[in-house]
Amino acid sequence: MAESGASTDQAASWKAIAKGWIQRDTTKPYMNDSSVAVPELARAQALLNDTTVTAAGEPVCSQVFGMDRAIHRRQGWAAQISACSSRTTFYETGNGENLHGWHTNSGMLYWYGSTYGNDQHSDAFWPTVDPYMLPGTTVSTLSLADAAGGEWGASHPATAWAGGATDGTWTAFGQDLRGLQSSLTGKKSWFCLDDSIVCLGAGITCADGVGVQTTIDNRNLGSNNTQALWVDGAVQDSTLGWDQTFANAHYMSIDGMASWIFPGGANVSAKRIARTGAWSAINTGGPTAQITKNYVTMWFDHGTDPVWATYCYQLMPGADAAAAAARSANPDFVILANTPTVQAISCPGLGLTMANFFAAGTAGPLTASGPCSILTSEKNGSMTIAVSDPTRGQATVQITIASDTYPGISSTSGINVLTTAGQISLLAEVGGTHGTTLTACLSASGTSPAPRTAAQLAATATTYVRDGTYANTNYGGQTTMIVKNDTKTSTGYNREALLKFDVSSVSGHLNRAILWVNGFVNDSGGTQTTLQAFATASDMWTETAVTWSTAPSLTTALGTGTLGLVADWVGLDVTAAVASALTGSGGDGIASLAVWEPGPAPGLATILQCRLNNSSAPQLEIITQ
């Protein structure tokens, strides 16, 4: 790619990255890979010999991805977390492959060291590992058939909460857990720090009549059995087949791999076992040869049919037993909450407070009006606030932070700062962001802005009108509205949505007004459309009587936004129209708005929810001061 027409700067960046990858790959050295063609090896060797290219170092970053995944990279190690939701599948199987991948998205935590632990998944892990004991997962041990749930993502959990917030350095990631073909439910969170990941579980409940377990880790030792397991300073039996439960264990460590801390002590089970399997058992047509690998497995046994079970542990990649003992004696984080409503920690040494709200609630200094993920980072006289909506189901979420240390506003992206006086109050416009993190940066210097107030108003009337032979038909009382701009008149395909809001109670100066509508494209002609809000010439129409023939004309063109095939919120700026409707501005207190497509190209039929839809009815965001 770097040699195929990329810009000079882009080519230089790609070459530096590739050179770094090639030099650092000790697990499967690229230059020794027989599957790589000779011309590619020649190019790679030329790159390694090129003294003008400096190899890029291992990046230090943290990212949350839209497919319910997170990656956390530090100097010396990296981790990846796999979750699932109503948007993604429990696991993917098809063509007779990955027949036992049932729990790979039940919170599996993969981690790799720069010079250690890299053979964990590449050394015959999948045919030999216990598929009910994948690292990081919480599962019911209910027996599942090959390819249970169906092929190619046929099964999805009935929950939308999966994702998190990140500032690019740290991440709060979570999952509203559901079991495949199981009654298992629970909440799981991962808080990715500098040298560790804090893992919390709460509300773990199941009625399958079998055991439920959370696997802390399941380390592949390969064909040898020399790595020592330490528990609270004592080396454990290295005999294969050894199995023990430790009451009130504070830490465990495997030489040359990692350590795991259990704050306050916990009942933890561990075993050292040889497991044998064949690729053909999980991939039809795969090799039938039996392979044996040795494992050290650690887990929390929640028992049969647990109710509201919890867990907490801290993964420290690369840390030895001495480091584990020191961290256990001097913890670097505090659990603020570990409940089915919210899981949260603070890390004073890093200036971090991190929380996953599965519903409205409070944890430490943080209060949220609804489901969201929040991360605050305090450093050098500033606070960075990162917010996301992992459910992707809300238009806005209001956040309160009990702090008066940061009165100044440095920057915002998608977040309205309502006040910094006495406490910090924010309104995050999460609708249509697809779970992306929004940010605000506050400063200890500067003065607090004038306080602002946020409100969400429900529509008092919603309907749509249609031209052509339907021009005298009223569509009031329906649960959805349809919008389409055919760009031709009287075709019967043009449809406009009409909405009214009572703004008579709104006082003070109007800073911002956003019309939020929820909908999706439903048209064979395309996958994405632009919607636009308009003011109307009159607000005298009624929901049960208005038709295309009697509808008020559209006047001022207002804000725009896009919708696609998946139902989502879109926010349209209607500040000018609402300001004119306010009684303090000479209006009658009724904001009459329309939603259509702006043209000039023909639009796509789009279905919008109306006020009769309780879960995603239109709303008018109002911010005043």
Secondary structure, 3 states (H helix, E strand, C coil): CCCCCCCHHHHHHHHHHHHHHHHHCCCCCHHHCCCCCHHHHHHHHHHHHCCCCCCCCCCCEEEEECCCEEEEEECCEEEEEECCCCCCCCCCCECCECCCCCCCCCCEEEEEECCCCCCCCCCCHHHHCCCCCCCCCEEECCCCCCCCCCCCCCCCCCCCCEEEEECCCCEEEEEEEECCCCCCEEEEEEEECCCCEEEEEEEEECCCCCEEEEEEEEEEEECCCCCCEEECCEECCCCCCCEEEEEEEEEEEECCCEEEEEEEEEEEEEEEEEEEECHHHCCCCCCCCCEEEEEEEEEEEEEECCCCEEEEEEEEECCCHHHHHHHHHCCCCEEEEECCCEEEEEEHHHCEEEEEECCCEEECCEEECCCEEEEEEEECCEEEEEEECCCCCCCCEEEEECCCCCCEEEEEECEEEEECCCCEEEEECCCCCCCCCEEEEEECCCCCCCCCEEEEEECCEEEEEECHHHCCCCCCCCCEEEEECCCCCCCCCCEEEEEEEECCCCCCCEEEEEEEEEEEECCCCCCCEEEEEEEECCCCCCCCCCCCCCCCCEEEEEEEEEECCCCEEEEEECHHHHHHHCHHHCCCCEEEEEEECCCCCCCCCEEEECCCCCCCCCEEEEEEC
